[in-house]
Amino acid sequence: PVQILSCLGGKVKVEETDLKPRIGFLYDVLSRNISVFINATREQDSGQYMCSVNVEDDTIRLDKNIGIINLTVLVPPAVPTCQLHGNAVVGANVTLSCSSKKGKPSPMYQWQREPPTLQVFFPPAQDRARGTLKLTNLTLEMSGVYVCRAENQAGSKNCSIVLEV
């Protein structure tokens, strides 16, 4: 464990870590509310944080003066990359793939065909975890714009691909 913030005798000390310019006590420590803020959170701020409170001349009971919290910083998906695998000719099979380089938790993917022929896809043609869409026995009518949405709890981003059969 690395100490990042302390208050001793009413004097607040912020340790030299990458959190230094972004962390502090939310309220005056004398208010007895020792909530902490972290500004401009980053993925690497995720982890376990421990708060230890020791009051002068108080009997220290190790199980009573420590609080632990796990912080998970969510990261929205980056703009995904859409790709076509295979030859888009009548009667052939192709796979559309969608992949985002960032996202915590890992994004789920949803393909749809844009209007005027709106179409939403489901398994087994679509694999939401892998971001793939398998189109089989292509016809001329399957031509169109296909959009992939990469999504997690922190946000979503899209990419699109034009399929010309």
N, C-alpha and C positions, 0 to 999 in steps of 0.2 A: 504493500500500500504506500501511496505517496500523499503526503499532506499537501493540500492545495489552498486551504483557507483556515485561519484561526483567529480567535479573539482571546486575549489574556489581559486581565486587568483593565478591560474596556478599550484596549488598543487592538484594532483589526490589522492582521498581517496577511497579505496575499503572496503566496510562494511563487517563485520563478518557474512557471510551467506555461504551456501554450494556452492555458485557460486564463492566465493572469489579466489580460485586458478585457476579458469577457465574463468574469465571475465576481460575485459579491453577495453580501447579505441583503436581503430584500427590505428589511426593516432595521431600525436602530436595535442593536443587540440588547440594550438595556430594556427593551420592550418585552423581552423574554421570548419573542418569536424569532427563531433563528433560521427561518426559511432562506434558501439560497437561490439566486438566479444564475442562469448561463445564457448569455446573448450569442447570437449568430452561431447556433449549434452546428456541429459538423458530425459526419458519420463516426469519426474517431473519438468523439466524446462519449459514445456508447460504452457502457460498462457498469460496474458495481461501485456505488458511492456509499460511504459510511460516515455517519455523524456521531461524534462522541462528545458528551456533555459532562464536564466535571465541575462541580461547584465547590468552592473553597470551604474547608472544614465540614464537608459532607462525607458520610460514609459511602465509599465507592462500592457499588454492587455491579459487577461486570455485565450481568444480564439486564440491568435496568437503565444503563446510561448510554447505550449504543443503539443506533437505528441504521438499518441498511435498506437501500433502494437500488433497483436495477433500472438503468436508463437505456432505452433503445431509441436511437435517433433514426427516424424513417427518412428514406431518400426517394424522391419521385423518380420515375423512369426517365432515362435520357431519350431523346428522339430515336425511335427504332429505325432499323434498316430493313427495307422490304426487298426481297429477291424472288426471281422466277427460276425454277429448276426444271429443265426439260424443254422440249420443242412444242410450241403452241400450234399444233396442226390438228385438223379434224380427225377425231378418233383416238388421239394420243392421250396420255396422262401427264399432268404436270403437278408440281408442288410449289406453293407459295410459302415463303418463310419470312418470319418477322423476328427480329432480335434487338434487344436494348442492352447496351453495355453497362448501364447503371440501374440501380433500383434496389431498395431494401424495405420490405422483403422483396424477393424476386417477383417481377411483374408477371401477371397473367395476360394472355393475348386473346383478342377477339377480332376475327375477320368478318367483314361484311362487304357485300357488293352494293355500290352506290346506285341511287335512282338514275335513270327511270326504271330500272329493273332491280329494285331493292331486294336483297336477299341476305338472310342471316344464316350462319352455319353452325352445326352441332357435331359432336362426336358421332361416328369415328372419322368423318371427313376432316374435322378440325381438332387439333391437339392444343388446348389452351395453355398448357405448361410449356410446351416446346415452341409454340408460335407457328405451327405449320397448318396448311390447308391443302388437302389433296383433292384435285379436280380430275375426274376420270371420264374417259370417253368424250373428249371435248367436241362441242358443236359450235357453229358460228355464233349462235345466240348466247353463248357463254362469254363472249367478248364484253369488256367493260372495265370500269375502274373498281379496283378492290382496295379497301382500306383496312389497315390493321391498327388496333388500339392497344397499346401496352399500358397496363393499369395496375396500381397497388393502392394502399390506403393513403399514400402521400400525394397521389396525383395520376395524371395520364398524359400520354403523348401519342401522336398518330404518324403513320407513313402510308403511302399509297403506291399502287403499281397499276399500270395499264396492261390489261391482257388483250392481245389481238390474235384471235384464232384465225 
